[in-house]
C-alpha cells in the first residue's frame, strides 16, 4: 500500500501501466519532461543518472521504456519522497538520492554512468522575479537557477559520465548559445539537436540536446518537432510520444 499525503494523487502515465504521484503544492511535470524522456537513447544495460529529477517522471519513463538502471538525484526532500513512492508503486528499482548534483560525484563516483539526463531550471535569476511556488525552503528552485545553473549541469554531468557518455538535456531555445558554451567548457560536445515549436508557424521555444563526453565536433540538427496542428489538435508525432496511438 502506497501512502498518499494531503494534496497528492496518482496519475496514469499512459505507458505500460506506469503511474506517478503528483502533489498540488509542488512543481508538476510538463510536456518538456515527456519530450526529453522520448529523446533519450540507450539500452537495458545502461546506467543513467537523472539530475534534478523532481518527482521522478523522467526516470520512471526511461526505466519503463529502456529497462536501464536509473539513479534519480533530487535536492528537495518532497521530490525524493514522490519519486521513491512512485517507483515503488510501479514496482521499479530506481535509486533515489537526495543531494546536490554539484557534489554527487564524491558519493556516486566519477565516470560511472553511460548517460545523464536533465531538465534544468529554465530561468536565470537575472531574468525577473523568482517564483515563490514550490516546497517550503526551496521556492522557485524548479523554475529559476537559484540552486542549479547550466554550468552546474554540465559540470556535474562531465564528472559522472564515462568517456564517450552522453548527456541529454533541454533548455529554452533562447538560451541555446549559453547551453552550448557551458557544455563545451566541460568537454561535452553537442552532437544532436532538435528544436520544438508549439505550431509550425511559430518560432521554436524549446531545445532538446544530446552531448557526448570527449567527442569531436559535429552537430546533427533534426527536423523540428511541432506540438499542435493548425486546427489546435495534437500532431501525430506528439500522439505517438504520449502513446495515444
C-alpha positions as CSV (number, residue, x, y, z in Angstrom):
1,X,0.0,0.0,0.0
2,X,1.4,3.4,-1.1
3,X,0.8,6.2,1.3
4,X,-0.6,9.5,-0.1
5,X,-0.3,12.8,1.7
6,X,-2.8,15.7,1.6
7,X,-2.9,17.3,-1.8
8,X,-1.4,14.2,-3.6
9,X,-3.0,12.0,-6.2
10,X,-2.0,9.2,-8.5
11,X,-1.9,9.9,-12.3
12,X,-1.7,7.5,-15.2
13,X,1.3,8.0,-17.4
14,X,-0.5,6.1,-20.2
15,X,2.5,3.8,-20.9
16,X,2.9,0.2,-19.8
17,X,0.7,0.9,-16.8
18,X,3.1,3.3,-15.2
19,X,1.7,5.7,-12.7
20,X,3.1,8.7,-10.8
21,X,2.2,10.5,-7.6
22,X,1.8,14.3,-8.1
23,X,1.4,17.0,-5.5
24,X,-0.8,20.0,-5.8
25,X,1.7,22.0,-3.7
26,X,4.8,21.0,-5.6
27,X,6.1,21.7,-9.1
28,X,4.2,19.5,-11.6
29,X,6.0,18.0,-14.6
30,X,5.0,19.2,-18.0
31,X,5.3,18.4,-21.7
32,X,9.0,19.2,-21.8
33,X,9.8,16.3,-19.4
34,X,7.9,13.8,-21.6
35,X,9.6,15.1,-24.7
36,X,13.0,14.9,-23.1
37,X,12.4,11.3,-22.0
38,X,11.4,10.4,-25.5
39,X,14.6,12.0,-26.9
40,X,16.9,9.8,-24.8
41,X,18.5,6.8,-26.4
42,X,20.1,3.8,-24.6
43,X,19.8,0.2,-23.8
44,X,18.8,-2.2,-21.0
45,X,22.4,-2.5,-19.6
46,X,23.0,1.3,-19.4
47,X,23.4,3.2,-16.1
48,X,21.6,6.5,-16.4
49,X,21.5,9.3,-13.9
50,X,18.6,11.8,-13.8
51,X,19.9,15.1,-12.4
52,X,17.3,17.3,-10.7
53,X,14.8,14.5,-11.0
54,X,11.9,16.4,-9.4
55,X,9.0,13.9,-8.9
56,X,10.9,11.3,-10.9
57,X,8.8,11.3,-14.1
58,X,11.8,11.1,-16.5
59,X,13.5,8.3,-14.6
60,X,10.2,6.4,-14.4
61,X,9.5,6.7,-18.1
62,X,13.1,5.8,-19.1
63,X,13.2,2.7,-16.8
64,X,9.9,1.6,-18.4
65,X,11.0,2.2,-22.0
66,X,14.7,1.2,-21.9
67,X,14.9,-1.1,-19.0
68,X,18.1,0.8,-18.0
69,X,19.3,1.2,-14.4
70,X,18.2,4.6,-13.2
71,X,19.6,6.8,-10.4
72,X,17.4,9.8,-9.7
73,X,19.2,12.8,-8.0
74,X,17.0,15.5,-6.4
75,X,17.8,18.2,-3.9
76,X,14.2,18.6,-2.4
77,X,13.0,16.1,0.1
78,X,9.4,16.3,-1.2
79,X,10.6,15.4,-4.7
80,X,12.6,12.5,-3.4
81,X,9.6,11.2,-1.5
82,X,7.4,11.4,-4.5
83,X,9.9,9.7,-6.7
84,X,10.5,6.9,-4.3
85,X,6.9,6.2,-3.7
86,X,6.1,6.4,-7.4
87,X,8.9,3.9,-8.2
88,X,7.5,1.6,-5.5
89,X,4.0,2.0,-6.9
90,X,5.3,0.8,-10.3
91,X,7.5,-2.0,-8.9
92,X,10.6,-0.2,-10.3
93,X,14.0,-0.4,-8.8
94,X,15.1,3.2,-9.2
95,X,17.7,4.5,-6.8
96,X,16.6,7.9,-5.5
97,X,19.4,10.0,-4.0
98,X,18.7,13.2,-2.0
99,X,21.5,15.6,-2.6
100,X,23.1,18.4,-4.6
101,X,24.2,17.3,-8.1
102,X,27.3,19.5,-7.8
103,X,28.9,17.3,-5.2
104,X,27.3,13.9,-6.0
105,X,30.4,12.5,-7.9
106,X,32.0,12.2,-4.4
107,X,29.5,9.5,-3.4
108,X,28.2,8.1,-6.7
109,X,31.7,8.0,-8.3
110,X,33.4,9.7,-11.3
111,X,33.0,8.3,-14.8
112,X,30.5,5.6,-13.8
113,X,27.4,6.5,-15.9
114,X,26.7,5.8,-19.5
115,X,24.2,8.6,-19.8
116,X,22.9,11.6,-17.8
117,X,19.6,13.4,-18.4
118,X,18.5,16.7,-17.0
119,X,15.5,19.1,-17.3
120,X,17.1,22.1,-15.6
121,X,15.5,25.3,-14.3
122,X,14.8,27.4,-17.3
123,X,15.2,31.0,-16.0
124,X,18.3,32.8,-14.8
125,X,17.8,34.7,-11.5
126,X,18.6,37.8,-13.6
127,X,15.5,37.2,-15.8
128,X,12.9,38.6,-13.4
129,X,11.2,37.9,-10.2
130,X,11.9,34.4,-8.8
131,X,8.8,32.2,-8.5
132,X,7.7,31.6,-4.9
133,X,6.0,28.3,-5.8
134,X,7.3,25.1,-4.5
135,X,8.3,23.2,-1.4
136,X,9.0,25.4,1.6
137,X,12.6,26.4,1.7
138,X,13.0,25.5,-2.0
139,X,10.7,28.1,-3.6
140,X,11.5,28.7,-7.2
141,X,14.2,26.1,-7.5
142,X,12.3,24.2,-10.2
143,X,12.0,27.2,-12.5
144,X,14.9,29.5,-11.6
145,X,18.6,29.0,-11.2
146,X,18.7,29.5,-7.5
147,X,20.4,26.2,-6.8
148,X,21.4,24.9,-10.3
149,X,22.8,26.7,-13.4
150,X,23.5,25.4,-16.9
151,X,27.2,25.4,-15.9
152,X,26.3,23.2,-12.8
153,X,24.5,20.7,-15.0
154,X,27.4,20.5,-17.5
155,X,30.0,20.2,-14.7
156,X,28.1,17.6,-12.7
157,X,27.4,15.5,-15.9
158,X,31.0,15.7,-17.0
159,X,32.2,14.3,-13.7
160,X,29.6,11.5,-13.6
161,X,29.8,10.3,-17.2
162,X,32.2,7.8,-18.7
163,X,34.4,8.9,-21.6
164,X,32.0,8.7,-24.5
165,X,29.0,9.0,-22.2
166,X,26.1,11.1,-23.3
167,X,24.1,14.0,-21.6
168,X,20.5,14.5,-22.8
169,X,19.1,17.8,-21.7
170,X,16.6,20.5,-22.7
171,X,16.6,24.3,-22.3
172,X,14.7,27.3,-23.7
173,X,15.6,27.8,-27.3
174,X,16.6,31.4,-26.4
175,X,19.3,30.0,-24.2
176,X,20.8,27.6,-26.7
177,X,24.1,29.5,-27.1
178,X,24.5,29.6,-23.3
179,X,23.9,25.9,-23.1
180,X,26.4,25.1,-25.8
181,X,29.1,27.2,-24.2
182,X,28.5,25.5,-20.8
183,X,28.7,22.1,-22.4
184,X,31.9,22.6,-24.5
185,X,33.6,24.2,-21.5
186,X,33.2,20.8,-19.8
187,X,34.3,18.8,-22.8
188,X,30.7,17.8,-23.6
189,X,30.3,18.2,-27.4
190,X,26.8,18.9,-28.7
191,X,26.1,16.1,-31.2
192,X,22.3,16.2,-31.8
193,X,19.8,19.0,-31.6
194,X,16.0,19.1,-32.0
195,X,14.0,22.2,-31.7
196,X,10.4,22.2,-30.5
197,X,7.7,24.6,-31.6
198,X,4.1,24.9,-30.4
199,X,2.9,25.2,-34.0
200,X,4.6,25.0,-37.4
201,X,4.3,28.8,-38.0
202,X,5.7,29.6,-34.5
203,X,9.4,30.1,-33.6
204,X,10.8,27.2,-31.6
205,X,10.6,27.6,-27.8
206,X,12.5,24.5,-26.6
207,X,15.7,22.8,-27.5
208,X,16.5,19.1,-26.9
209,X,20.2,18.5,-26.8
210,X,22.4,15.4,-26.9
211,X,26.1,16.0,-26.0
212,X,28.9,13.4,-25.8
213,X,31.9,13.5,-23.5
214,X,35.2,13.7,-25.2
215,X,33.7,13.7,-28.8
216,X,34.9,15.6,-31.8
217,X,32.8,18.5,-33.1
218,X,29.9,17.8,-35.5
219,X,26.3,18.6,-34.8
220,X,23.3,16.8,-36.3
221,X,20.2,19.0,-36.4
222,X,17.0,17.0,-36.6
223,X,13.7,18.2,-38.1
224,X,11.7,20.4,-35.7
225,X,9.1,18.8,-33.5
226,X,5.7,20.5,-33.7
227,X,3.2,20.2,-30.8
228,X,-0.1,21.2,-32.5
229,X,-1.7,21.3,-35.9
230,X,-3.2,24.4,-37.3
231,X,-6.7,23.3,-36.0
232,X,-5.4,23.0,-32.5
233,X,-5.2,19.2,-32.4
234,X,-2.0,17.5,-31.4
235,X,0.3,16.3,-34.2
236,X,0.6,12.6,-34.9
237,X,4.2,12.6,-33.5
238,X,3.1,14.1,-30.2
239,X,0.3,11.5,-30.0
240,X,2.9,8.8,-30.5
241,X,5.2,10.2,-27.8
242,X,2.3,10.3,-25.4
243,X,1.3,6.7,-26.5
244,X,-2.1,7.8,-27.6
245,X,-1.7,5.9,-30.9
